[in-house]
Amino acid sequence: MVRTLGNPVMVVPFLRAAVLEFDPAMPLDDVATTERRLEASVARPRFYALVVALFSGLALTLATVGIFTYIVSH
């Protein structure tokens, strides 16, 4: 993990060179910002929460229509 003051993408070539100098067999292929990794880690739970919310809204709408129809017909 590396902290930068500027654009993190600009530091990647220097990091690759440093890692290559330290250990040529060690790959440096999955470089990403912390924000990007955080977004990726919460993407699936966020999607599941959205699906549950949509189905909950649909269930609430169907229940409301059913109750309204029952009240109007009696």
SERO-4910 file (N, C-alpha, C, O; in steps of 0.05 Angstrom, whole numbers):
BEGIN
 pado doro    nc1    nc2    nc3   cac1   cac2   cac3    cc1    cc2    cc3    oc1    oc2    oc3
  Met    A     17    -23      0      0      0      0     18     25      0     38     26     15
  Val    A     11     44    -17     27     68    -20      9     92    -19    -12     92    -31
  Arg    A     17    112     -3      2    137     -2     15    158    -19     40    161    -18
  Thr    A     -1    171    -35     10    192    -53     -4    218    -48    -27    219    -37
  Leu    A      8    240    -55     -4    266    -53    -18    274    -79    -38    289    -78
  Gly    A     -8    264   -101    -20    272   -127    -36    249   -138    -49    234   -124
  Asn    A    -36    248   -164    -50    227   -179    -37    200   -175    -13    197   -182
  Pro    A    -51    180   -163    -38    155   -158    -29    140   -183    -11    124   -182
  Val    A    -42    145   -205    -35    131   -230     -7    139   -239      7    123   -252
  Met    A      2    163   -232     28    172   -241     51    158   -225     74    158   -234
  Val    A     45    146   -203     65    133   -186     69    104   -195     90     92   -188
  Val    A     51     92   -209     52     64   -216     77     56   -230     89     36   -223
  Pro    A     87     70   -250    112     62   -263    136     61   -244    153     44   -246
  Phe    A    137     80   -225    159     80   -206    156     57   -187    176     45   -179
  Leu    A    132     50   -179    127     27   -162    136      1   -176    149    -16   -164
  Arg    A    128     -1   -201    136    -25   -217    166    -28   -218    177    -50   -215
  Ala    A    180     -6   -223    209     -6   -224    221    -14   -197    240    -29   -196
  Ala    A    210     -4   -175    221    -10   -149    216    -40   -142    234    -53   -132
  Val    A    193    -50   -148    187    -78   -143    205    -96   -161    215   -116   -152
  Leu    A    208    -89   -186    224   -104   -204    254   -104   -195    267   -125   -198
  Glu    A    263    -82   -184    290    -81   -174    294    -98   -149    314   -111   -145
  Phe    A    273    -99   -132    274   -114   -108    272   -144   -113    288   -160   -103
  Asp    A    252   -152   -130    248   -180   -136    236   -182   -164    212   -177   -168
  Pro    A    252   -189   -184    242   -191   -212    220   -211   -217    205   -209   -236
  Ala    A    218   -231   -199    197   -251   -203    170   -243   -191    150   -257   -195
  Met    A    169   -221   -176    145   -213   -163    128   -195   -182    137   -174   -189
  Pro    A    104   -204   -189     88   -188   -207     74   -165   -192     67   -168   -169
  Leu    A     70   -144   -206     54   -121   -195     33   -115   -216     35    -97   -232
  Asp    A     11   -131   -215     -8   -130   -236    -35   -119   -228    -50   -109   -244
  Asp    A    -42   -121   -202    -69   -112   -193    -66    -86   -178    -70    -85   -153
  Val    A    -60    -64   -191    -56    -38   -179    -83    -23   -180    -94    -20   -201
  Ala    A    -92    -14   -157   -118      1   -155   -117     19   -131   -102     15   -112
  Thr    A   -133     40   -132   -136     58   -109   -153     45    -88   -168     26    -93
  Thr    A   -150     56    -64   -166     45    -41   -195     50    -46   -212     33    -39
  Glu    A   -202     73    -58   -230     78    -64   -242     58    -83   -264     48    -80
  Arg    A   -226     51   -103   -235     31   -123   -239      4   -110   -258    -10   -116
  Arg    A   -220     -4    -93   -223    -30    -79   -247    -30    -61   -261    -50    -58
  Leu    A   -252     -8    -47   -275     -6    -29   -301     -8    -45   -319    -22    -37
  Glu    A   -302      6    -67   -326      4    -84   -331    -24    -94   -354    -34    -94
  Ala    A   -310    -38   -101   -312    -65   -111   -321    -84    -88   -336   -103    -93
  Ser    A   -312    -79    -64   -319    -96    -42   -348    -94    -33   -360   -112    -22
  Val    A   -360    -70    -38   -388    -66    -30   -408    -68    -53   -432    -64    -49
  Ala    A   -398    -73    -77   -415    -73   -101   -437    -95    -99   -460    -90   -103
  Arg    A   -429   -119    -92   -448   -141    -91   -468   -138    -69   -492   -141    -74
  Pro    A   -460   -131    -44   -481   -126    -23   -499   -103    -30   -523   -104    -24
  Arg    A   -489    -83    -43   -505    -60    -52   -526    -69    -72   -549    -61    -71
  Phe    A   -518    -86    -91   -536    -96   -111   -558   -113    -98   -581   -111   -105
  Tyr    A   -550   -131    -79   -570   -147    -65   -590   -130    -50   -614   -136    -49
  Ala    A   -580   -109    -37   -598    -91    -22   -617    -78    -41   -641    -74    -34
  Leu    A   -608    -70    -65   -626    -58    -84   -647    -77    -94   -671    -69    -96
  Val    A   -640   -102    -99   -659   -122   -108   -680   -127    -86   -704   -128    -92
  Val    A   -671   -130    -61   -690   -134    -39   -708   -110    -36   -732   -113    -31
  Ala    A   -698    -86    -39   -714    -62    -36   -735    -61    -59   -758    -53    -54
  Leu    A   -728    -68    -83   -747    -68   -105   -769    -88   -101   -792    -82   -105
  Phe    A   -762   -113    -92   -782   -133    -87   -800   -125    -63   -823   -131    -63
  Ser    A   -788   -113    -43   -804   -103    -21   -824    -82    -29   -847    -82    -21
  Gly    A   -815    -64    -46   -833    -43    -56   -855    -55    -73   -878    -47    -71
  Leu    A   -849    -75    -89   -869    -89   -105   -889   -103    -87   -913   -102    -92
  Ala    A   -879   -117    -66   -897   -131    -47   -915   -111    -33   -939   -116    -29
  Leu    A   -904    -88    -25   -920    -68    -11   -942    -57    -30   -964    -52    -22
  Thr    A   -935    -52    -55   -954    -43    -75   -976    -63    -79  -1000    -55    -80
  Leu    A   -969    -88    -83   -989   -109    -87  -1008   -112    -62  -1032   -115    -65
  Ala    A   -996   -110    -38  -1013   -112    -14  -1031    -88    -12  -1055    -91     -4
  Thr    A  -1022    -64    -18  -1038    -40    -17  -1061    -42    -37  -1084    -35    -31
  Val    A  -1056    -51    -62  -1077    -54    -82  -1097    -75    -73  -1121    -71    -76
  Gly    A  -1088    -96    -62  -1106   -117    -52  -1124   -108    -30  -1148   -113    -30
  Ile    A  -1112    -94    -11  -1129    -83     12  -1148    -63      1  -1172    -63      9
  Phe    A  -1140    -45    -16  -1157    -24    -27  -1180    -37    -43  -1203    -29    -41
  Thr    A  -1174    -58    -59  -1195    -72    -74  -1214    -85    -56  -1238    -85    -61
  Tyr    A  -1205    -97    -34  -1223   -111    -15  -1241    -90     -2  -1265    -96      1
  Ile    A  -1230    -67      6  -1246    -47     20  -1267    -35      0  -1290    -31      8
  Val    A  -1260    -30    -24  -1278    -18    -44  -1300    -38    -51  -1323    -30    -55
  Ser    A  -1294    -64    -53  -1314    -83    -62  -1334    -91    -40  -1355   -102    -45
  His    A  -1328    -84    -15  -1347    -91      7  -1359    -67     18  -1376    -69     36
***
